[in-house]
Amino acid sequence: MARPEHYPLPEPIAAYFGQILDSDAHDVTPLNHWVDVYGSKVKEFVAAQEVSGSIIARKKEADDTEITIENVLRTKFEAAPGAWDLDRRIEVMNFTGIDRAVLFPGNMPIFAEGLWKHADDHRHYPMLTGDRKKYASEMIALHNEWAVGVAKKYSRITPVAVLLEDSVDELTATMKKLIDRGVRLFQLPLESPPGGISPAHTAMDEFWALAADSGSAIIGHINLDTIAVLKSAEWRNAPAFEGWRAGAELTLDPWTTSNLHLPAQVFLTTMVLGGVFDRHPTLRWGCAEFTGSWVGPLAANLDRWVEQTPFARFKTGGGEPLKLRPSEYISRNARVALFDFEPVSDYINKFGLEDVYCFATDYPHYEGGNDTFNSFKRNTEGLSADVLRKFFVDNARSLLPDQG
């Protein structure tokens, strides 16, 4: 049977063929091609992976899996068509009607980030010796160099560069160098304060201003250290959270009250309540693979607490009152990539925020599912044509800035 010219998208998604924006896709360069892609410096890391026995130690000689409906939907990781050959990835995008896509880091930088965070724990890659954190930084720099090349070559693929530094000054300097070379999308770990400082602290303002003024976007992605968000109280160390009265059971600052039952959403909460989006109204922020179930309840919870603890009554110093309701900042500045199994219609019907949620394939990772488009068709039923267009086409534009 001859291969169809393109994937037959279900109605009503078919109306957006060739316009769809994918807010979460991945490079999956197999281990045996890391040296080809990143250079000889990565050889030691390749050797460490080979003895680890992990799933990423699998190899494939060529990105040659045929582009068919079955393979695009159900073949995963390095075996998927266009897994690492980005010319073929464009062919896959053409086949499925995707115009542009966010491209998150592949396995090498993902595991280099893990090494960077756990450099002092020699259970992680015990064969790697010497200055392990420095070596991990070098691996991340190699990925970012790759991202520069991708940004230059592919207008339809937006690579994500990784920002992982010990200080805000270093974060800012690294981002500035990459912006000057054409990169416009940057990944920060969301489970820890960037550079050891609360995202809401004014010491971060130069960093946020650089992102906003350059039209760049900041994005977070799920990782193995996500629960580490609970290990730091630095999140509320910012002027906006100072000067609040202490109640009998808790401190009445908005950071504490709004994170009683939503600790996983600390980063966005901190930015919203800390006035980051007041000071930088064009700043673009997003996240992927955290699901979207928390967004609506979070927005409602933040609105409720801000209304319940008015600035004039409970604040004696620190930052300024917010100009908008928290939910308005989330709607304007935040974008959240969804899995295909999520009840998109329920999220929007219950809480609104139709400007926030974004279509994503997670291609070619397993979490993207085996029938992505039909799953999203089922999970967006009942939404108007205007809202569907936002979900499949418009919302993710915030995460796909033009590359310089």
Secondary structure, DSSP 8 states (H G I E B T S, - for coil): ----SS----TTGGGGTTTEEEEEEE----GGGHHHHH-GGGHHHHHHHHHHT-GGG---S-------HHHHHH--GGGSTTSS-HHHHHHHHHHHTEEEEEEE--HHHHHHHHHHHTTT-TTSSTT--SSHHHHHHHHHHHHHHHHHHHHHH-SSEEE-EE---SSHHHHHHHHHHHHHTT--EEE--SSS-GGGS-TTSGGGHHHHHHHHHTT-EEEEE--TTGGGGGG--GGG-SGGGSSB-B-SSSB--HHHHHTSS-GGGHHHHHHHHTTHHHHSTT-EEEEESS-STTHHHHHHHHHHHHHHS-HHHHB-SSS---SS-HHHHHHHHEEEE--TTS-HHHHHHHH--TTTEE----BTSGGG-SSHHHHHHHHTTT--HHHHHIIIIIGGGGGS----
